[in-house]
Amino acid sequence: MKGFIKSIKDPIHGYVELTELEIDLLDTLPLQRLRRIKQLPGSEYVYPGAINTRFEHSLGVMHLAGLMGERLAEYIGEEVSTELRAAGLLHDIGHGPFSHSFESILREKTGMSHEDVSVLLIQKTEISDIMNRHGLNVSDICDLIRGKHRRRSLSKVINSSVDADKMDYTVRDSYHTGAGYSVDIHRIAINVMEIEGDLVIHMRALEAVESLLMARLLSFRTIYYHKTSRGVQLMLELAMKSIADELNLEEINDNPDVFLELDDYSVWELMKRGVHSRDIIRKLMRREILKLVAEWHNIELSMEELEKIREELSKRSGIRKNDIIIDVPRIAFVKPHDLPMLWKDGKLYDPLKVSPVLSRLEQTFPSLTRIYTWPHFRNRLREIIRNKGPASFL
């Protein structure tokens, strides 16, 4: 791809080069706001280096999407990197304060996901004017972010099981936490192909794909759902829910500026002053974090059953129901049909059939049910739950 006029040094990809279009996009409020949105809120309480932001991640996704686009262009017969890089750069602008911790509040108040908000901000801010000026189709970029582009292979660069987004955050989060999971994501990026309209990966990158999926599993266990990181995230969710009415999220369709005012800094200050949230923020400032009391693996429980367990634990322990938090983090392996096919010597291969590693990983991702409470209630609740399964409280 030609037309690069500036470069930025990135710890993961080295020098990331930028075109005039990308510089114009970077200098908009929606993208600059991502400097104030942490990628891993809560993880810094466990890994002090985990203070990376959505901004640098977006640059990384742009870079990887461009590499993949250069390879796909050989099969498509036209330049596609410009669109893919723009979609990679913009894919996360709809994230709310504290990233995924905000998602449930956003859905409850607006019915929208962060991808929906990304599309809204592209369409209703200066971003659309910039894209039109540079000859990009706004609808195409939005479709790429949604994973609904008319060309399936391009959609999967941005939104699939082995996409530029997952490749970048897996390695970047490992780097910033010090977890040290090594994945040759560039080998995957330069070995993508389009066969029969779909994104496939050359067999020579299979080991890199296996490493990516293994690193994701390990990252769920040690980073994203580390018991302490998750405790902080739950506290942030509780605090944000208590001030949700003050955020005026219902207005964002008509006035996107309402959303652009929200970042980790501004919402933290709101929570510090909130009647019901300020105590939680004071606890976080002193590292008085919700404590894990019990963890059950691979047990499917309905919302009604979870609520019954909470009520029964409250009754037996004398602890207020609101001080007992049940967390069911979603740890999901990609669906088998969502993994890209592998290509070698003119033939396509099912990755789950040729890779014992991927086949085993599909069966390894556990479901978790966790009970949290405040530190001074932990021992009391632990004595009641000790060595008992959820059926004991239903």
Secondary structure, DSSP 8 states (H G I E B T S, - for coil): ---EEEEEEETTTEEEEEEHHHHHHHTSHHHHGGGGSBSSTTGGGT-TT---BHHHHHHHHHHHHHHHHHHHHHHHSS--HHHHHHHHHHTTTT--TTGGGGHHHHHHHHS--HHHHHHHHHHHSHHHHHHHHTT--HHHHHHHHHT--SSHHHHHHHSSTT-HHHHHHHHHHHHHHT------HHHHHTTEEEETTEEEEEGGGHHHHHHHHHHHHHHIIIIIT-HHHHHHHHHHHHHHHHTGGGG-GGGTTT-THHHHT--HHHHHHHHHH-TTTHHHHHHHHTT---EEEEEEES----HHHHHHHHHHHHHHH---GGGEEEE--------GGGS-EEEETTEEE-HHHH-HHHHHHHTT---EEEEEE-GGGHHHHHHHHTT--GGGG-
